[in-house]
Amino acid sequence: MLREIRLGAPPPEAAEITIANTSSTLSLMRALLAAINCPKGEIEANLARHVAILHEAAEAGCDIAVFPEMSLTGYINPKIHADGSVKLRSDAVLELAEQTAKTGVGALFGIAERADKGGTLITQVFARNGRIDGSYSKRHLGEDEELFQAGDSPFTFSLNDVRFGAAICAESGVAYPFGEPAADGASVVFHCSAPGLWGTRKTDVEWQDGFDWWHGECIERLSAHAEEFGIWIAATGQAGSTVDEDFPGWAGLFDPNGRLVTELPDWREATLIADIPLDSR
């Protein structure tokens, strides 16, 4: 089953909505896609939110919880937030990794990574069984990400004999972050984003406008990649306002034919739980 669970304060009256059924004789990966607010530089608060969602995912019987781009650190500006980036093996990252053992749920989460040789990488970290199991750094940077350092290599993750990849935000505009994991045996790629919106959103109309832009980008690009490479693509992104930037939220799931199976309906914080039929390659 696929479920939509609303987060935020005050919570919506409908806390749980059945969306669709993707039952299959293939192996299933149950994933929680967290489209949440990630305040910039507030690592302790973000860590607490991640841990709470891991427990929520455990209660729902999930294999993995997937968080947006730079979810743990917030989408910081390396020049303005000089202390906002973290090492891959920082205390906060290791604490979150430890929580995967306590909950039995893997976590794919985002950080602004302070690189060993200087510079700041945009990195998705995968942790399971209490340890860091791998990481992938964004190689195709967005037009406004010149302050970040690009990653230099692909990486394919594994969970319960299912191989999967990660693509980060602007990488939806190129094929290789999806094609390379597929060629390496991945059945699904998680697309983790934090697409900042121009200007402050003050009304529902303005939020809807930003949401419609991002939603359209994802529908066009992710659908094409899913169909081209015959993979599932599950997407999630940062939602809501931060100190100097707003994000359009959204999470959705595309099947290997490029069809949108299910999605969150708007820009508000929420989680989407999906059973994804997969090949164990």
N, C-alpha and C positions, 0 to 999 in steps of 0.2 A: 504494500500500500504506500501511497504518497500522502504525507500530511503536511499541512501548513500550520505552524505554531507562531502566534504573534508574540512579540516582545515589546517592552517599552512601558512608560508610565504616562497616563494610566493605560493598562492593558485593554485591548478591545474586548467586547463582550463575548465574541466568538473566539475562544482560545485555541480551538482545534477544528480544522476543517478537512474532510476527506476530499482529495482532489482527483486521484486516478488510481488505477490498479495496473501494475506492470508485472504481474506474476509470470514466472517462466520456469522451465525445467533446467535452465542454465544456473550456474552459481550466481548468488546475489551478493552485492555489496550494498549495505544500508548506510547511506551518507546523510549527515546533517549539514545543510548549507546555511551558514550564518551570515545574513545580511544585516550587520550591526553597526552601531556608531562606535568609532574608535578615536577618542580625544587625543590630540597631538601631544606627545611627550609625557602622557599620564600612564606610565608603564604599570605601576602598581594597580591602578584602577582597571586598566585593560586586562591585566593578568587575572584579577578576580573575576572579571566578566567571562574570560575564556574558561576558567575553571568551572564556573557555574554552568556554562553551556556544555562542557564535557560531561558533567553529571546529568544534565538534561538528556544528552545523547545516550548515555549509558542506560537511563531509565527507559528510553525508547528502543533499546536493543541495537544501537548503531555500531557499525564497525569503525567509522571515521567521522570526525567533525572537521569541516572545511571552513576556514576563515578568510576574510578578504586580504588583499595586498596591504602590507605594513599594518596588520591588525593589532599587533602587540605594542608597537611603538607609536602608532598613529602615523599618518602620512606627513612626516616632518620635512622641513626644508633644511638641508645640511648646513647651510650658511647661517640661518637664523637660529636653528635649534642645534647648536654645536654638540650639546650633551645628549641629544635625543636618540642617537643611534646606539646600537648595542653590539657586542661581540657575539659570534655564533654560540659560544659556550658561556654566555653571561648568566648571572644568577637567575634572572627572570625566565630566560629560555630553558635553563635546566630545571627550574621549578615546574614549568608547564610540562616539560617532558616527563618529570616524575609523576605528574597527575595522570598521565596516560596509563601508568601501571596501576594506579589506585582505582581508576574508572574502567579499565579494560577497553578504552576507546582510543584509537589513533587520532592524532591531530596534525592537520596541515595548516600552518599559520604563517603570517607575514611579519617581517621585521625590516627596519632600516639597519643593514648590517655594516658595522665598522670593520672594514677590511684590514687584514694583517699588514698589508703594504700601503695603507693609506687609502682614502676615498671611501665612499659609501655605496654599498650595493643594495639593490631591492631584491630581497630574498624570501622565498617560501621554504619553511623548515618543516620536515616531517618527523614526528616523534611517535614512538609506540613502545609498549612494554617498559616504560620508564627511561628510555634513552633516545637520543637523536639518531635517526635512522638514515638521514640524508638531507640534502638541501639543493635548491635550484635558484640561481640568480638571473634576473631579467636580462636578456641579451639585446632585445629590441626596445630601446628607450623611446618614450614619447617626446613630442616636440618641445615640451617645457621641462625636460628632465636632464638638462645639460650639467647640472650640479652633481648628478649621480654617475657612478662608474658602471659600465656594462659588464654583465657576466660573460664568460668565455667558453662555456661548455654545456652540453645537454645533460640531463639526468633522468633516469626512469626509476620510479619507486616501486615497492612491492608490499602488499598486505594480504595475508591469507592466500598466497599463491596467485593473487591478481596483480598484474602490473599496471601502473598508471603514471601519467605525466602531469605536469603543472605548466600552465601558461599564465603570464601576468599582464593584465590590462591591455596596454597598447600592442602587445604581441598578438592580439586578435587580428591585427592588420597584416600579418605575414603568416605563411603556411608552416614554416619549419618547427615552431614549438608544438605543433600538433602532429605533423608528419613524422618527425623523428621518434617520439614515443611510440606511435603506431607501428613504425618499422621495427621497433625494439620489443614488440609484443604487447604493448599497452592496449587495454580494452576501453579505457576511459581517460580523458584529460580534464583536470579541474582548472577552470579559468577564474583566477582570483584578481579582483580589481579594486581601484579607488579612483575613479574618474572625477576629478574636481570640476565643479560647475562654475561658469563665469557669473560673478555677482552673487549677492546674498538673496536667498529665497525667503520671502515674507508671507506669501499667500499660497493657498492650495493650487491656484492657477500657475504660479511660478514654479512650484515644485513639480506639477504635472508636466510643464514644458521641459524641464530638465530630465525628468524621467523618460518622457517620450523620445528625446534625443538618444539617450543611452540605450534604451530598450530597442530602438530601431537599429542602432549600430550592432548590438549583440545578435539580434535576429538575422540580420544580413550576413554577418561575418561567421558567427559560430555555426549557424546552420550549414553554410557552405563547407566549412572545415569538417564537420561531422560526416557529411555525405561523401566528401572527397576521400576521406581516409577510413570510412566505415567504423567510426568509433562513437561512443557516447561522450558528450561534453556536458559537464555540470558547472554552472557558473554562479558566482556570488560576489557581491561588492559592498563596500562601505556605504552606510546610510546616514542621513541626517546632517546636522550642523556641527562644525568644530569652531575653534576660535577664529579662524580666518578663511574658512572654506567649507562649502556644502557638497554633499555627495548624494547621488540619486538612488542608492540601494539596488534592489532587485536580485532575485535568484531564479534560475531556471534550468531545465534539463532537456537536452536534445538527444534524440535517438540516432543510430547509425545511418538512417535515411535522411537525416537533416530535419526531422520533424520536431517541433517543440512539444514535448510530452506534457509538461506542467510548469507553472511559474508562480511567483508571487505577483499580486495584482497591482502593486504601486510602490512608491518610494519609501514607505515607512519601514522601520526596523522589524525584522521577522526572521524566523528560521523555516526552512523547507526540508523535510525529511523524505528521502527517496530510496526505494529499493530499486537498484539498477541491475538488470540481468547482464551478466558478464561471462566471457570465456576465461577460464584459468589456463593461461598460455605458458 
